């Protein structure tokens, strides 16, 4: 009886205001649904909601997803991210967000900025990953705001850079 309404609600929140995929729901989209339905109270806490989301997205026993280049190199990418987060001021403590200058330095150090990828494009990518993540926010960003990107935004930016570097749509993302 309520299946169609449930499907429509899922599609609405999964697509999000940024026009994302209506077939999968991110953590941010799930939180928007929870907030809009005013479900948080003493019995259903923020931690419980996070646990529900994680459990719903866990692979069933005996089933494992193939590793993508991003997940198979996660530890290395996290170390690189943390290094460049703190590269501009190593004495300031452990920063967990990266500014545009540090991101551009990373790409220069890796010799990625060239004729196919300019400094202006790098700045645009940085701004776009900020805008994409903040469309779902309600203003309370604990991770530095528009002038800093957190690890998930960093991963989006790296994926965008790979599209610029190897724009051929017939080469799979895994091989870019």
Secondary structure by P-SEA (a helix, b strand, c coil): caaaaaaaaaaaaaacccccccccccaaaaaaaaaaaccccccccaaaaaaaaaaaacccccccccccccccaaaaaaaaaaaaaccccccccccccccaaaaaaaaaaaccccccccaaaaaaaaaaaaaaaaccccccccccccccccaaaaaaaaaaaaaaaccccccccccc
